[in-house]
Amino acid sequence: MARHGAGTPFLLRLSLLLLLHLGGTLGCASVAVGSPVVPLGSAVTASCTIRSELCHGLEQGKVQITWMLDNKPVAGSQRRGPGGTEVSNLTLPQFNHTQAKLWCWVEWNGTKQRVGMAEIRAGYPPAKPFNLSCVLSLSDYGLTCQWEQGADSHLPTSVALKCAGSRAQAVTGCTPQGSHSRCTVPRRLLQLYRQMEIWVSAANALGTAESEHLCIDPMDVAKLDPPALQSIQSIPFQTDCVALAWEVARSNAHMELQCELRYRAPEDPTWALVTGIIGQAGTTQCCGFLFGTRYHFQMRCRRSSARGYWSEWSLGRNYTTHEKAPTGKLDVWWSARPAGAGGRLEVQLRWKAPRRQEANGRVLGYRVTLSPRRRGRDPSTVCNTTHTQCNFSAPAGTRTVYLSAYNAAGESAATEIIFLERKGQPLAGLQAMPGGERSLWVRWEAPPAPAAAYILEWQRVSSEPGRCSACWQMERDGSATTALIRDGIEPFQRYNISVYPLYKDAIGVPVHTAAYSKQKAPSYAPKLHLKSISKSEAELCWDPVPVEMQNGFITSYTIFWANSTADVSSTTVNPSLSSFVIRELKPSTLYKVHIMASTAAGGTNGTSLTLVTMVLDDTEIQFLFLTLGLIFVLLILLLICFQKNGRVKRQFWPSVPDPANSSLGKWVPAELQQEPLQVPGVREPGLATISTVTVLERAAGKQPSARGKEPATETAGTFPALPQPYVRQEGPGTPGRGWAPAEPCQGPGGSGETVQYARVVGDGYKGQQHAPPRLYLRSSSTQPLLLDPSPSPKPYENLWFHGVAPHGCPGDGGYPEEPPATFPLLQGLRIGGAEELHD
């Protein structure tokens, strides 16, 4: 069922198409238009009529008529026509297509079918042809005419060339083929030597147009065949004249002709023309040619009535005139300097080749002599060359040389060259400007003194010195203030230009300038280098762009810098500088920097340079390092002081004993006389180094024994009776050195208490350290006294005993040199290397 339902519309459509095709398109519908060709942009009317009885299958249904202009639907009106017809009318107010098809469609049960069509064209009437011209060919006597067609009419147009004789009716002379605008009228339709009327006619569906009528005698527009040059020869006696011979074409032999001759040398930009030559003569003579010059000759002819056309130029013929000796003076420029011990003159001579009108042929060489040429005598030649420059050595005092050119016909008159001094007045001003891509205009202000001529020198800045021998020229006109330089000028290259005024008796001091014939942006920009950088500034430097790559005058350098936040800054730098300092940068920030080199014609950017500013300036860094250095030095000093505390203390704070804290100040009182003595080894593990111990003892009726050999008189554990301690007095306050008995001294309080003083320093001598010694003394009361410095890490240097003198206090001069014989005394005690206590 589904398939049946889907196929039903297709069958209906197919049946409708077959019916319309079999019946409708043959007579069921008709389309009519007001005009199949209309002016472009005008209105178009059309109608479509449907006869239902002739369209099988449409009799019972309602017919809907629609329109399509090409593929675009257009709206029309539909009505019931006579005889049961359906009529649809259409009006297009403005038809803007040059060609289109108008279709009539029928719609029935949702299906559309084209049932009629009309083709409509639109355009303009034909344009008027113009510039009609005709030429008669004498080879076949056909008249070929050509013209120019006007604007396109967008419609099929027929064009024909019409012609009419003086008594004949107008006929179509010829019809152009295809889109050509020319055709040829055959000889049978022409009337020679009579006036004829010729014109062009163009016609299309919208109208007809004709060109201007041309009234001519076909022979007046005849184009002759060119002549043929036979020979060209120089006339020996008339040195600048040649003789030419030619032959006219056979088709022109019965006519009176006038001819023209043209010639030129390869260096000439234009042709030289010789007119008024009679064609039938066959020969002529022409003068004014240059000697030794190659020329190219051509010839043409036409009717002498001057109403016809010139023939084509004949085939060319080359000829070289004969030579003669060069004439005129040569333009010369020189430079001279003394050389060698002999005073000879080194000369560089440069000159310009003679002009063509002066060379009179091909120059074979040049000769430089020290004297002019005279009959019967050849001058001394210093240079003979084919070049236009020469370096030679002349004798001292030479002020004049002579230059001449020669060819196959002879030698020119010598040009005198005087070596003038270059000390004349310079120009008042000089400037140069482009004269084109390969030329320069030079302008100057004339000097105060009148000049006879001017010398212009120019040199490309990058070229080697002396490379361009033609880089100079002479301006012979002393009143001239401008000159055009052309030789060797190239665009985008710098040239240094110098101008010398030439006076009668001197050469002026040159004035210089520089110029470009054309400028452009530099080939590349310089490369930036970082010279120094701080936290807020960066100094950049660069190498200038080479002159060969500048391509113009550098007007400025522009430096751009930007940080990561895209803050772009720039500054313009004078082109004479090669370094720049960027200021007001942010500390510890990354920047990208590049430079642009500019000329008057544009600028070129260089590569980027990345730099990072510092956190601190150099001054701050130096201060920081200085501070750290000072702190380090102080730490070292403190460390040394802690390591060498004793020595440093002795150097700056000498050890001053405190008597109140000495061992003598802590002697054992009398009540403890019977207290057993302490063993030295128990109280202090260290051993005192004793080099010599001498005990002096004098008893009643007994002589002292030898030093160091007195036997002990008491048993161990007891001490010999010491009625009185003795101390050794030394120093500036004592009247002499020696031992004195330690007597009680009346103190300030008058108590009469016996006070013993001692100063013990147990430090080793000269850096040695030992344990402090123990000294046992017995006072007059026979009580043992222990001189024992308290165990202390402080070393002792010396040992002093201060007691009361027998006849006064210490320092009163009452000490004897030797101790009394009745008391024992320690003498010569050496502790830890200390000095002995005896003399």
C-alpha positions in Angstrom: 0.0 0.0 0.0 2.8 2.4 0.8 4.6 1.7 -2.4 1.3 2.2 -4.3 0.7 5.5 -2.6 4.2 6.7 -3.4 4.0 5.8 -7.0 0.7 7.5 -7.8 2.0 11.1 -7.9 4.8 10.1 -10.1 2.5 8.4 -12.5 0.2 11.4 -12.6 3.2 13.7 -13.3 4.5 11.5 -16.0 1.1 11.3 -17.7 0.7 15.1 -17.5 4.1 15.7 -19.0 3.3 13.3 -21.8 0.0 14.9 -22.5 1.4 18.4 -22.5 4.3 17.3 -24.6 2.1 15.5 -27.1 -0.7 18.0 -27.3 0.0 21.2 -25.3 3.3 22.2 -26.8 2.0 21.8 -30.3 -1.0 24.0 -30.1 -2.2 24.0 -26.5 -0.3 27.3 -25.6 1.0 30.4 -27.5 3.3 33.2 -26.3 3.3 36.6 -28.0 5.6 39.6 -27.2 5.2 43.2 -28.3 8.6 43.2 -30.1 11.4 40.6 -30.0 14.0 43.4 -30.2 13.7 46.4 -28.0 16.0 49.3 -26.9 18.0 48.4 -23.9 16.1 49.6 -20.7 12.7 50.0 -22.4 9.4 48.2 -21.4 8.5 44.8 -22.7 4.9 43.3 -23.0 4.0 39.6 -23.4 1.0 37.4 -23.2 0.5 33.6 -22.9 -2.8 31.9 -24.1 -3.8 28.4 -23.0 -6.5 26.4 -24.9 -7.8 23.9 -22.4 -9.5 21.8 -25.1 -6.3 21.3 -26.8 -4.4 20.4 -23.7 -5.5 16.8 -22.8 -5.9 16.3 -19.1 -6.4 20.0 -18.3 -10.0 20.2 -19.4 -11.5 19.6 -16.0 -8.8 21.2 -13.8 -8.1 24.8 -13.0 -5.0 26.1 -15.0 -2.5 28.3 -13.2 -0.1 30.3 -15.6 3.2 31.6 -14.3 6.2 33.4 -16.0 10.0 33.0 -15.8 12.5 35.4 -17.3 15.5 33.0 -17.8 15.6 31.5 -14.3 13.9 34.4 -12.4 10.1 34.3 -11.8 8.1 37.3 -12.8 4.5 38.1 -12.0 1.8 38.5 -14.6 -2.0 38.8 -14.5 -4.4 35.9 -15.6 -7.9 36.2 -17.0 -10.5 34.1 -18.8 -10.3 34.5 -22.5 -12.8 33.9 -25.3 -13.5 30.4 -26.3 -12.7 29.0 -22.8 -9.0 30.0 -23.0 -6.9 31.1 -20.1 -4.8 34.3 -20.9 -1.9 35.7 -18.8 -0.5 39.2 -19.6 3.0 40.3 -18.5 4.6 43.8 -18.6 8.3 44.3 -17.8 8.7 48.1 -17.2 12.5 48.0 -17.8 14.3 45.4 -19.7 18.0 45.5 -18.8 19.2 42.3 -20.4 20.8 42.3 -23.8 19.3 38.8 -24.5 16.9 36.7 -22.5 14.2 34.0 -22.8 10.7 34.5 -21.5 8.9 31.3 -20.5 5.3 30.6 -19.9 4.6 27.8 -17.3 1.4 25.8 -16.5 0.8 24.6 -13.0 -1.7 21.7 -12.4 -2.0 19.6 -9.3 1.3 20.9 -8.0 3.3 20.1 -11.1 4.8 22.8 -13.4 5.5 22.5 -17.1 6.9 25.0 -19.7 4.4 25.3 -22.5 5.7 28.4 -24.4 8.8 30.6 -24.9 9.7 33.9 -26.6 13.3 35.2 -27.0 13.9 38.9 -26.5 17.0 40.9 -27.5 17.8 44.5 -26.4 20.5 46.9 -27.5 21.1 50.2 -29.3 21.0 51.5 -32.9 24.4 51.0 -34.7 27.1 53.7 -34.0 28.4 55.8 -36.7 31.7 54.5 -38.2 34.6 57.0 -38.4 38.2 57.6 -39.6 37.6 56.0 -43.0 40.7 55.9 -45.1 41.6 54.1 -48.4 44.8 53.1 -50.1 45.2 52.0 -53.7 47.7 49.2 -54.3 49.4 49.5 -57.7 50.3 45.8 -57.6 46.7 44.7 -58.1 44.9 48.0 -58.2 42.7 47.0 -55.3 41.3 49.8 -53.1 41.7 48.8 -49.5 39.7 50.8 -47.0 39.7 50.7 -43.2 37.7 52.4 -40.6 36.9 52.4 -36.9 33.6 51.0 -35.6 31.7 52.9 -32.9 30.3 51.6 -29.6 28.9 48.0 -29.5 25.2 48.0 -30.1 24.7 44.5 -28.5 22.6 43.5 -31.6 23.5 41.7 -34.8 24.7 44.5 -37.1 25.5 44.3 -40.8 28.3 46.5 -42.2 29.1 47.2 -45.8 31.4 49.5 -47.7 29.4 51.4 -50.3 30.9 53.2 -53.3 29.3 55.2 -56.2 30.8 56.7 -59.3 30.1 60.2 -60.5 27.3 58.8 -62.8 26.7 55.4 -61.3 24.4 54.1 -58.6 25.7 53.2 -55.2 26.8 49.7 -54.9 28.3 47.5 -52.1 31.9 47.6 -52.7 32.9 44.9 -50.1 31.8 43.4 -46.8 34.3 42.9 -43.9 34.8 39.4 -42.7 34.1 38.6 -39.1 34.8 41.4 -36.7 37.4 43.2 -39.0 36.9 46.8 -39.9 38.5 46.7 -43.3 37.9 45.3 -46.8 39.1 45.7 -50.4 37.1 47.0 -53.3 38.1 45.1 -56.5 39.4 46.9 -59.6 36.2 46.3 -61.6 34.2 48.5 -59.3 36.7 51.4 -59.4 37.0 54.3 -61.8 40.6 55.4 -61.9 41.5 59.1 -62.4 37.9 60.0 -61.5 36.2 61.1 -58.3 34.3 58.4 -56.4 32.2 58.5 -53.3 33.0 55.9 -50.7 31.3 55.4 -47.2 30.6 52.7 -44.6 27.0 51.7 -43.8 26.0 49.8 -40.6 22.4 48.5 -39.9 20.7 46.5 -37.2 17.0 45.9 -36.0 16.9 49.3 -34.3 18.3 51.5 -37.1 21.1 52.4 -39.6 24.2 54.5 -39.5 26.7 55.8 -42.1 30.2 57.2 -41.9 31.3 60.4 -43.5 31.4 60.1 -47.3 34.9 60.1 -48.8 35.3 61.7 -52.2 38.6 60.7 -53.8 40.3 59.7 -57.0 41.6 56.2 -56.4 44.9 57.2 -57.9 45.3 60.0 -55.4 45.4 57.4 -52.6 47.8 55.0 -54.4 50.7 53.7 -52.4 53.8 53.1 -54.4 56.3 50.3 -54.1 59.6 51.3 -52.4 62.7 52.0 -54.5 65.9 50.0 -54.1 69.3 51.6 -53.1 72.0 50.6 -55.5 75.3 52.2 -54.3 76.7 54.8 -51.8 80.1 56.4 -52.3 82.2 59.2 -50.7 83.1 62.1 -52.9 86.9 62.5 -52.5 87.1 66.1 -53.2 84.1 67.1 -51.1 85.2 65.5 -47.9 81.8 65.4 -46.0 79.6 64.4 -49.0 78.4 61.1 -50.4 76.8 60.1 -53.7 73.8 57.7 -53.7 72.2 55.7 -56.6 68.8 53.9 -56.6 66.2 52.3 -58.8 62.4 52.8 -58.7 59.9 49.9 -58.8 58.6 48.8 -62.2 55.0 49.6 -61.1 56.0 53.3 -60.6 58.2 53.7 -63.7 55.5 55.6 -65.7 54.8 58.1 -62.8 56.5 61.3 -61.7 57.9 60.6 -58.2 59.4 62.6 -55.3 61.6 60.7 -52.8 63.1 61.1 -49.3 66.4 59.8 -47.9 67.0 59.2 -44.2 70.2 58.1 -42.4 71.6 57.9 -38.9 74.7 56.6 -37.1 74.3 53.9 -34.3 74.9 56.6 -31.7 72.2 58.9 -33.1 68.8 58.9 -31.3 66.9 60.1 -34.4 67.1 59.9 -38.1 68.4 62.7 -40.3 66.0 63.4 -43.3 66.9 64.6 -46.8 63.8 65.8 -48.8 63.2 67.0 -52.3 64.9 64.2 -54.2 63.5 63.6 -57.7 62.8 59.9 -58.1 63.3 59.5 -61.8 66.9 60.9 -61.6 68.2 57.8 -59.9 71.2 59.5 -58.3 71.8 62.3 -55.7 74.5 63.8 -53.6 74.3 64.6 -49.9 76.7 66.5 -47.6 77.2 67.1 -43.9 78.4 63.6 -42.9 81.0 63.0 -40.3 84.3 61.5 -41.2 85.0 57.8 -40.5 81.4 57.2 -39.3 79.2 54.3 -40.1 75.7 55.3 -41.4 72.5 53.4 -42.2 70.5 54.7 -45.2 66.9 54.2 -46.4 64.7 55.7 -49.1 61.0 56.0 -50.1 58.9 57.7 -52.8 55.4 58.9 -53.8 53.6 60.6 -56.7 54.9 64.1 -57.3 51.4 65.5 -56.9 51.8 64.9 -53.2 48.3 63.5 -53.0 49.2 59.9 -52.7 50.8 57.9 -49.9 54.5 57.4 -49.3 55.8 54.0 -50.1 57.3 51.9 -47.5 61.0 52.5 -46.6 63.4 50.6 -48.8 65.7 48.0 -47.4 68.5 49.6 -45.5 72.1 49.9 -46.6 75.2 50.6 -44.4 78.1 52.8 -45.4 81.2 54.2 -43.6 82.5 57.6 -44.7 86.2 58.1 -45.2 88.5 59.4 -42.4 90.7 62.4 -41.9 93.0 63.5 -39.1 91.4 64.4 -35.7 90.7 68.0 -35.1 90.0 70.2 -32.1 91.5 70.3 -28.6 91.2 67.6 -26.0 89.8 68.1 -22.5 92.6 67.4 -20.1 92.9 67.0 -16.3 96.1 66.3 -14.4 97.8 66.0 -11.0 101.6 66.3 -10.4 103.8 65.9 -7.4 107.6 65.9 -6.9 109.1 62.5 -6.3 112.6 61.2 -5.6 115.8 62.9 -4.6 116.5 64.1 -8.1 113.5 66.4 -8.0 111.6 64.7 -10.9 107.9 65.3 -11.4 105.4 62.4 -11.2 102.4 63.3 -13.4 99.0 61.6 -13.8 97.4 62.8 -17.0 93.7 62.1 -17.9 91.8 63.3 -20.9 88.5 62.8 -22.7 88.3 61.1 -26.0 87.5 63.5 -28.8 83.9 64.0 -29.8 82.7 62.2 -33.0 82.7 65.4 -35.0 86.3 65.9 -33.9 87.6 62.3 -34.1 87.0 62.1 -37.8 87.2 58.3 -37.6 88.4 55.7 -35.2 91.1 57.0 -32.9 94.1 54.6 -32.8 96.0 56.2 -29.9 97.3 59.2 -28.0 100.8 60.7 -27.7 102.2 62.8 -24.9 105.4 64.8 -25.6 107.5 67.3 -23.7 107.7 69.7 -26.6 105.5 70.6 -29.6 105.9 68.8 -32.9 107.9 70.7 -35.5 108.8 70.0 -39.1 111.7 67.7 -39.5 112.0 66.9 -35.8 110.1 64.4 -33.7 109.6 65.6 -30.1 110.5 63.5 -27.1 107.5 61.2 -26.3 106.9 60.3 -22.7 103.6 58.3 -23.3 102.0 56.6 -26.2 98.8 54.8 -25.3 95.4 53.7 -26.5 93.8 54.6 -23.1 92.6 57.9 -21.9 95.0 58.3 -19.0 98.8 58.0 -18.6 101.3 58.2 -15.7 104.8 59.3 -16.4 107.8 60.9 -14.9 109.0 64.3 -16.2 112.3 66.2 -15.5 112.4 68.7 -12.7 111.1 72.1 -13.7 108.7 70.7 -16.3 105.7 73.0 -16.6 104.2 72.1 -20.0 103.4 68.9 -21.9 101.6 68.3 -25.2 98.9 65.8 -26.0 97.6 64.7 -29.4 95.3 62.0 -30.9 95.9 60.1 -34.1 94.0 57.8 -36.5 94.6 56.2 -39.8 94.4 59.5 -41.6 96.8 61.5 -39.4 97.5 63.2 -36.1 95.7 66.1 -34.5 97.2 69.4 -33.5 98.8 69.1 -30.0 96.8 70.3 -27.0 99.1 72.4 -24.7 98.8 71.4 -21.0 100.2 73.9 -18.4 100.7 72.7 -14.9 99.2 75.6 -13.0 99.2 75.9 -9.2 96.0 75.1 -7.3 95.7 78.3 -5.3 93.0 80.3 -7.0 89.7 81.4 -5.4 87.2 78.7 -4.7 83.5 78.6 -5.7 81.1 80.6 -3.6 78.8 77.7 -3.1 78.1 74.1 -4.4 75.1 71.7 -4.3 74.1 68.5 -6.1 70.7 67.0 -6.7 69.2 64.0 -8.6 68.8 64.5 -12.3 67.4 61.0 -12.8 68.2 57.5 -11.6 71.6 57.6 -13.4 72.4 61.3 -13.4 73.2 64.2 -11.1 72.6 67.9 -11.5 75.4 70.0 -10.1 74.9 73.7 -9.3 77.4 76.2 -8.1 77.8 79.9 -7.4 80.4 81.5 -9.6 83.6 82.7 -7.8 84.3 86.5 -7.4 86.9 86.3 -10.1 85.8 85.3 -13.6 86.6 81.7 -14.5 87.6 80.4 -17.9 86.2 76.9 -17.4 85.3 74.4 -14.7 86.5 70.9 -13.8 84.0 68.5 -12.2 85.3 65.4 -10.4 83.2 62.7 -8.8 84.0 59.4 -7.1 81.8 56.7 -5.6 82.5 56.6 -1.9 82.9 52.8 -1.8 85.0 52.5 -4.9 88.7 52.2 -4.9 90.7 55.4 -5.6 91.5 55.9 -9.2 89.2 53.1 -10.3 87.0 55.4 -12.4 89.2 57.2 -15.0 86.1 58.8 -16.6 84.8 60.3 -13.3 85.5 63.9 -14.4 84.4 66.3 -17.0 85.2 69.9 -18.2 82.7 72.7 -18.7 84.3 75.0 -21.2 81.8 77.8 -20.7 83.2 80.0 -17.9 79.8 81.6 -17.3 78.0 78.2 -16.7 76.7 77.5 -13.2 75.2 74.1 -13.8 76.3 70.7 -15.2 74.8 67.3 -15.7 76.8 64.3 -14.6 76.0 61.0 -16.3 79.1 58.8 -16.6 79.2 56.0 -14.0 76.3 57.3 -11.9 74.2 54.5 -10.2 71.2 54.7 -7.9 71.5 54.2 -4.2 75.2 55.0 -4.2 76.9 58.0 -2.6 79.2 60.2 -4.7 81.6 62.8 -3.6 81.7 65.7 -6.0 84.4 68.3 -6.3 84.4 71.4 -8.6 87.6 73.3 -9.6 87.4 76.7 -11.3 90.0 77.2 -14.0 91.5 80.6 -14.2 94.0 81.9 -16.8 97.0 81.6 -14.5 95.8 79.3 -11.7 93.4 76.6 -10.7 91.0 77.3 -7.9 90.8 75.5 -4.6 88.1 72.8 -4.9 84.8 72.8 -3.2 83.2 69.4 -2.2 79.7 68.0 -1.7 78.0 64.6 -1.7 74.8 63.4 -3.4 72.7 60.4 -4.4 70.9 60.1 -7.7 68.1 58.1 -5.9 67.6 57.0 -2.3 65.8 54.1 -0.6 65.7 52.6 2.9 69.0 51.2 4.2 69.8 47.6 3.4 70.0 46.8 7.1 70.1 48.6 10.4 73.1 48.5 12.7 73.5 45.8 15.4 73.1 47.0 19.0 75.7 46.2 21.7 75.2 46.6 25.4 78.1 48.7 26.8 77.0 49.0 30.4 73.8 48.6 32.4 72.6 49.6 35.9 69.2 49.4 37.6 67.8 52.5 35.8 70.1 53.1 32.8 71.5 51.1 29.9 74.2 52.4 27.6 74.0 51.0 24.0 76.5 51.4 21.2 76.5 50.4 17.5 78.6 50.4 14.5 77.5 52.8 11.7 76.0 51.3 8.6 78.6 51.0 5.8 78.2 53.6 3.1 77.5 50.9 0.5 74.5 49.7 2.5 73.1 53.1 3.5 71.3 53.6 0.1 70.9 57.3 1.1 71.9 59.9 3.7 71.1 58.6 7.2 68.7 61.2 8.6 68.3 59.7 12.1 68.5 56.6 14.2 65.4 55.7 16.2 65.8 53.4 19.3 62.7 51.5 20.6 62.5 49.7 23.9 59.7 47.8 25.6 59.3 45.7 28.7 57.1 42.7 29.3 54.0 44.9 29.9 54.3 46.3 26.4 55.2 49.8 27.5 56.9 50.9 24.3 59.1 54.0 24.3 61.3 55.5 21.6 63.8 58.3 21.0 65.4 59.7 17.9 69.2 60.0 17.9 71.4 62.2 15.7 73.0 60.1 12.9 76.5 61.4 13.9 76.3 59.5 17.2 77.1 55.8 17.7 76.0 55.4 21.4 73.0 56.3 23.5 72.0 56.0 27.2 68.4 54.8 27.9 67.3 56.3 31.2 64.5 55.9 33.7 64.3 52.1 33.4 62.8 49.9 36.0 65.1 47.8 38.2 65.3 44.1 37.6 63.2 44.3 34.5 63.6 42.6 31.1 63.6 44.9 28.1 63.7 44.3 24.3 65.5 47.0 22.4 66.0 47.5 18.6 67.2 50.4 16.4 65.8 51.7 13.1 68.0 53.5 10.6 66.2 56.0 8.4 66.8 57.9 5.2 64.6 60.3 3.3 63.1 57.3 1.5 62.3 55.1 4.5 63.6 53.2 7.5 64.8 49.7 8.3 64.5 48.0 11.6 67.4 46.0 13.2 67.4 42.9 15.2 66.2 43.0 18.9 68.5 43.0 21.8 67.3 41.6 25.1 68.6 43.1 28.4 67.8 42.9 32.1 68.3 45.8 34.4 70.2 45.3 37.7 68.7 45.3 41.2 71.4 47.7 42.5 73.7 50.3 41.0 77.4 49.9 40.9 77.8 52.4 43.7 75.4 50.5 45.9 77.1 47.3 45.1 80.5 48.7 46.0 79.1 50.1 49.2 77.5 46.8 50.0 80.8 44.9 49.3 82.7 47.4 51.3 80.4 47.1 54.3 80.5 43.3 54.1 84.3 43.5 53.8 84.6 45.7 56.9 82.3 43.4 58.8 84.4 40.4 57.8 87.6 42.1 58.8 86.1 43.0 62.2 85.1 39.4 62.7 88.6 38.2 61.8 90.1 40.7 64.3 87.7 39.6 67.0 88.5 36.0 66.3 92.2 36.7 66.6 91.7 38.6 69.8 89.8 35.6 71.3 92.5 33.2 70.1 95.4 35.4 71.4 93.7 36.8 74.5 96.7 36.8 76.8 99.2 38.2 74.4 96.8 40.9 73.2 96.0 41.8 76.8 99.7 42.1 77.6 100.2 44.4 74.6 97.3 46.7 75.4 96.7 46.1 79.1 100.0 45.1 80.9 99.5 42.7 83.9 99.5 44.8 87.2 99.5 42.4 90.3 97.0 43.1 93.0 98.8 42.9 96.4 95.6 42.2 98.2 95.1 39.0 96.1 98.7 37.8 96.0 99.9 34.7 97.9 102.0 36.8 100.2 98.8 38.5 101.3 97.4 35.2 102.3 100.3 33.9 104.5 99.5 31.5 107.2 98.9 33.2 110.6 101.1 32.5 113.6 98.4 30.2 115.2 98.9 27.8 112.4 102.6 27.5 112.7 102.5 23.9 113.7 100.2 23.0 110.8 101.8 20.4 108.8 102.9 21.6 105.4 101.1 20.7 102.3 102.9 18.4 99.9 103.5 20.3 96.7 102.5 17.5 94.6 99.1 17.1 96.3 98.0 20.6 95.7 99.2 21.1 92.3 100.1 18.5 89.7 102.4 20.8 87.8 106.1 20.9 88.5 108.0 24.1 88.6 111.1 24.2 86.6 114.0 25.1 88.9 117.3 25.5 87.3 119.4 26.4 90.4 118.6 26.5 94.1 121.1 27.9 96.5 120.6 27.9 100.3 122.8 30.2 102.3 122.9 29.5 106.0 125.2 31.1 108.6 125.2 29.7 112.1 127.2 31.0 115.0 130.8 30.0 114.9 130.4 28.2 111.5 131.4 29.3 108.0 129.2 28.9 105.0 130.1 26.1 102.8 130.4 26.1 99.1 127.5 27.2 97.0 125.0 24.5 96.4 126.9 21.9 98.6 125.7 22.9 102.2 124.3 19.9 103.9 121.0 20.2 105.6 121.2 20.7 109.4 117.7 19.8 110.3 115.6 16.8 109.7 112.9 16.4 107.3 109.7 18.1 108.2 111.4 20.9 110.1 112.8 24.2 108.7 116.0 25.9 109.7 115.6 28.9 111.9 115.1 31.9 109.9 115.4 34.8 112.3 114.5 37.3 109.5 113.3 37.0 105.9 115.2 38.8 103.3 114.1 40.2 100.0 116.0 41.5 97.1 115.5 45.1 96.2 116.0 46.4 92.7 114.7 49.3 90.8 115.2 52.9 90.4 114.0 53.7 93.9 116.7 51.8 95.7 120.2 53.2 96.3 121.8 49.8 95.5 121.1 46.3 94.7 121.2 43.6 97.4 119.4 41.8 100.1 117.7 43.4 103.0 116.1 41.9 106.1 112.4 41.9 106.2 111.6 44.0 109.3 108.2 45.1 110.4 107.2 48.5 109.2 105.0 50.9 111.1 101.9 51.0 109.0 99.7 53.9 108.8 97.8 52.7 111.8 100.9 52.5 114.0 100.1 49.0 115.1 103.6 47.8 114.3 102.3 44.7 112.6 104.8 42.9 110.5 103.6 42.8 106.8 105.5 40.8 104.2 105.0 41.7 100.5 105.7 39.5 97.6 105.0 39.6 93.9 105.2 36.3 92.1 104.7 35.8 88.4 105.0 32.2 87.3 104.9 32.8 83.5 107.8 31.3 81.6 110.4 33.5 80.2 110.1 34.3 76.6 106.8 32.5 76.1 107.3 29.4 78.3 104.6 28.5 80.7 105.2 26.5 84.0 103.4 25.8 87.2 103.8 28.5 89.8 106.5 27.6 92.5 106.0 27.3 96.2 108.3 29.3 98.5 108.6 28.5 102.2 110.0 31.3 104.4 110.4 31.4 108.1 109.8 34.7 109.9 111.6 35.9 113.0 109.1 34.1 115.1 110.3 30.9 113.5 106.9 30.3 111.9 107.0 28.8 108.5 105.5 31.0 105.8 104.1 29.5 102.6 104.5 31.7 99.6 102.1 29.9 97.3 100.3 31.7 94.7 96.8 30.5 94.4 96.2 28.1 91.5 95.1 30.3 88.8 95.1 30.1 85.0 97.0 33.4 84.9 100.7 32.9 84.5 103.4 34.7 86.6 106.3 36.5 85.1 108.5 37.5 88.0 109.0 37.2 91.7 109.5 40.1 94.1 109.8 40.2 97.9 109.1 43.4 99.6 109.9 43.6 103.2 110.8 46.2 105.9 114.3 47.5 105.8 116.4 47.1 109.0 116.5 50.8 109.4 113.4 51.9 107.7 110.6 51.2 105.2 111.3 50.1 101.7 112.7 52.7 99.5 114.6 54.6 102.2 118.0 53.4 101.0 118.8 51.3 104.1 119.2 47.9 102.3 122.6 46.3 102.4 124.1 44.8 99.3 124.6 41.3 101.0 122.2 39.5 103.4 123.3 39.1 107.0 125.4 36.0 107.6 123.2 34.8 110.5 120.0 34.2 108.3 119.5 31.7 105.5 118.5 33.2 102.2 117.3 31.8 98.9 119.6 33.0 96.3 119.8 32.2 92.6 116.2 30.8 92.4 115.4 30.4 88.7 111.7 29.6 88.1 110.5 28.8 84.7 113.5 30.3 83.0 113.2 33.6 84.9 116.2 35.7 85.7 118.2 34.7 88.8 117.5 36.6 91.9 121.2 37.1 92.8 123.7 39.2 91.1 
